[in-house]
């Protein structure tokens, strides 16, 4: 996986816990999200452990949860 497709640790620290919280609030297991959002179980676990978050995975999860992210470039 190329490093330009991964987010910084600072962004991971902010976004990954929120993604896990969305899953828990909906009462979904990792396996359910994996199947419904078409993301590998291993990758989803790594995301929730703040280890990585490829943009393609973020996009799938945001679509799945019906959420959007605003990014400000300063």
C-alpha positions in Angstrom: 0.0 0.0 0.0 1.5 3.3 -0.9 2.1 5.9 1.7 0.4 8.7 -0.3 -2.9 6.7 0.0 -2.7 6.7 3.8 -3.7 9.4 6.3 -1.4 10.9 8.9 -1.4 9.5 12.4 -2.9 12.8 13.6 -5.9 12.4 11.4 -6.2 8.7 12.3 -6.3 9.6 15.9 -9.4 11.8 15.3 -11.3 9.8 12.7 -10.8 6.1 13.6 -12.4 6.3 17.1 -15.4 8.0 15.5 -15.8 5.3 12.9 -15.7 2.7 15.6 -18.3 4.6 17.7 -20.6 4.8 14.7 -20.4 1.0 14.4 -21.1 0.5 18.1 -24.0 3.0 18.1 -25.7 1.0 15.4 -25.1 -2.3 17.2 -23.1 -3.8 14.3 -20.3 -6.3 14.6 -17.0 -6.0 12.6 -18.2 -8.9 10.4 -21.5 -7.1 9.6 -19.8 -3.9 8.6 -17.2 -5.8 6.6 -19.8 -7.6 4.6 -22.2 -4.7 4.1 -19.5 -2.1 3.3 -17.3 -4.5 1.3 -14.2 -4.0 3.4 -11.9 -6.8 4.5 -12.2 -7.8 8.1 -8.5 -7.4 8.6 -8.5 -3.9 7.3 -11.5 -2.8 9.3 -9.9 -4.1 12.5 -6.7 -2.1 11.7 -8.8 1.0 11.1 -10.5 0.6 14.4 -7.1 0.1 16.1 -5.9 3.5 14.6 -3.2 1.6 12.6 -4.2 2.7 9.0 -7.0 4.3 7.0 -6.7 4.2 3.3 -8.8 6.9 1.5 -10.7 4.2 -0.4 -11.7 2.6 2.9 -12.7 5.9 4.5 -14.9 6.6 1.5 -16.6 3.2 1.8 -17.2 3.6 5.5 -18.5 7.2 5.2 -20.9 6.1 2.5 -22.0 3.1 4.6 -22.7 5.2 7.7 -24.2 8.1 5.6 -21.6 10.6 6.9 -19.5 13.3 5.3 -16.1 14.8 6.3 -15.1 18.4 5.8 -11.5 19.0 5.3 -9.9 22.5 5.6 -6.6 23.2 4.0 -4.9 26.1 5.7 
